[in-house]
């Protein structure tokens, strides 16, 4: 597999250039997760980095290289969004409405 030296910006890996495996399209993955073991033997902490464009070409405006920026929240990584998909909620967020609670306007 091919790899590309990619710059990491922000967080504990700030300023490091690490080799990242490229996918079948020749691009690195959109999110890069780095598990960091806990010193006390607990569950590892996962650092999340998001892929962003390093620069663009002048003439066509195509991306020229990639870099990873630290995402301190480490939320959902995206993925395909279809029109019929449910919207993403923040982890631990309460749902908008609970079924079976409250009166409906048709019940009155």
C-alpha positions as CSV (number, residue, x, y, z in Angstrom):
1,X,0.0,0.0,0.0
2,X,1.1,3.6,-0.6
3,X,1.6,6.0,2.2
4,X,2.1,9.8,2.3
5,X,4.0,11.9,4.9
6,X,1.2,14.0,6.4
7,X,1.6,17.0,8.8
8,X,-0.4,17.0,12.1
9,X,-1.5,20.4,13.5
10,X,-2.7,21.0,17.1
11,X,-3.1,18.7,20.0
12,X,-0.3,16.4,21.3
13,X,1.0,15.5,17.8
14,X,1.5,19.2,16.8
15,X,4.2,19.7,14.2
16,X,4.8,16.0,13.6
17,X,4.9,14.5,10.2
18,X,3.8,10.8,10.1
19,X,3.3,8.4,7.2
20,X,-0.4,7.8,6.7
21,X,-1.7,5.0,4.4
22,X,-3.6,6.1,1.4
23,X,-7.0,4.6,0.3
24,X,-7.9,3.3,-3.1
25,X,-8.6,6.9,-4.3
26,X,-5.1,8.1,-3.3
27,X,-6.4,10.2,-0.4
28,X,-5.7,9.7,3.3
29,X,-8.7,8.9,5.5
30,X,-11.0,11.7,6.6
31,X,-10.4,11.0,10.3
32,X,-7.3,9.7,11.9
33,X,-7.8,8.2,15.4
34,X,-4.7,7.7,17.6
35,X,-5.2,5.5,20.8
36,X,-3.0,6.7,23.7
37,X,-2.7,4.1,26.4
38,X,-3.5,5.2,30.0
39,X,-0.6,5.1,32.4
40,X,-2.8,3.7,35.2
41,X,-3.9,0.8,33.0
42,X,-7.4,2.1,32.3
43,X,-9.1,2.5,28.9
44,X,-7.0,4.3,26.3
45,X,-7.7,7.9,25.3
46,X,-8.4,8.3,21.6
47,X,-7.2,11.5,19.9
48,X,-9.1,12.4,16.8
49,X,-7.7,14.4,13.9
50,X,-9.7,15.6,10.8
51,X,-8.3,15.8,7.3
52,X,-8.2,19.3,5.8
53,X,-6.6,20.7,2.6
54,X,-3.0,21.9,3.0
55,X,-3.2,24.2,0.0
56,X,-4.9,24.7,-3.4
57,X,-3.5,25.0,-6.9
58,X,-3.7,28.5,-8.4
59,X,-5.1,27.7,-11.8
60,X,-7.7,24.9,-11.2
61,X,-8.3,25.3,-7.4
62,X,-7.6,21.6,-6.8
63,X,-6.4,20.5,-3.3
64,X,-2.6,20.1,-3.2
65,X,-1.8,17.8,-0.3
66,X,-3.5,17.2,3.0
67,X,-2.9,17.8,6.7
68,X,-4.7,16.7,9.9
69,X,-6.1,19.2,12.4
70,X,-6.8,18.2,16.0
71,X,-10.5,17.8,16.9
72,X,-10.7,18.1,20.8
73,X,-14.4,17.0,20.8
74,X,-13.7,13.9,18.7
75,X,-17.3,13.8,17.5
76,X,-18.9,11.8,14.8
77,X,-16.7,11.4,11.7
78,X,-19.3,12.2,9.1
79,X,-19.8,9.6,6.4
80,X,-22.4,9.6,3.7
81,X,-25.3,11.8,4.3
82,X,-28.5,10.7,2.6
83,X,-31.7,12.8,2.5
84,X,-33.6,10.2,4.5
85,X,-30.9,9.9,7.2
86,X,-31.5,11.1,10.7
87,X,-29.6,14.2,11.8
88,X,-26.5,13.6,13.9
89,X,-26.8,14.4,17.6
90,X,-24.0,15.1,20.0
91,X,-22.9,12.1,22.1
92,X,-24.9,12.1,25.4
93,X,-27.5,14.6,24.1
94,X,-31.1,14.0,25.0
95,X,-33.6,13.3,22.2
96,X,-35.8,16.1,21.1
97,X,-39.1,14.4,22.0
98,X,-39.9,11.3,24.1
99,X,-42.7,9.2,22.6
100,X,-45.7,8.7,24.9
101,X,-45.2,11.8,27.0
102,X,-47.4,14.9,26.8
103,X,-50.7,15.4,25.2
104,X,-51.0,15.6,21.4
105,X,-53.2,18.3,19.8
106,X,-55.4,15.6,18.3
107,X,-56.1,14.1,21.7
108,X,-57.8,17.3,23.0
